Amino acid sequence: MVFNAERFAAGDREHARDVMREFGPLARGVCRAYAECEDHADDLVQETWLAVARRAVSYRGEGSFAGWLRRVATNVCLSDARRRSAHRRFVVKYVAMSEPEGRHDPQTALDQRERRRLVADMLTTLSEREREVLVLCELEGCSTSEAAELLGVSEATVRSHKRHAIRRLRAVLRTPHGHPTRVRFGAR
């Protein structure tokens, strides 16, 4: 089977089906090595084929298609691992920052639990990409350019997602009287 980038990029379904049938086990094998479970592997395989479709025209035929596909699948998996790692680091940092230091009265402990619940609820109001950008830029301390590179998007896209995330969180934080709660996000 010979991979034809033009046919694949043009949406030739028959060619795409042949390529996926021939090279699907290779893509799945790479993705399984990085996946947490079979469902996660399925998602990574799907993301790999979407990346192949987007990047098909960049395949120059130098070297084997299998090698190129292996690299695309690995990049997809590494990007996914970075996103999952950033989310885990956020959770660990948030829990550590929220834990009471020393002895506190029961009301303080209750307030802290309520704050943790509020933040978790607020983060669910964001899209996945907005949440990723906010975690990377505000909690991990990444610059706009670093976040853009990690997420595989432009710096303008990162700034846009960050702006929308902050706007959405400020709307959630409005008090019942309509006055915004004072929240300061870093300016990076």
Helices and strands as residue ranges (DSSP letters): H 5-9, H 13-34, H 38-55, G 56-58, H 65-98, H 106-123, H 128-134, I 135-139, H 144-151, H 155-172
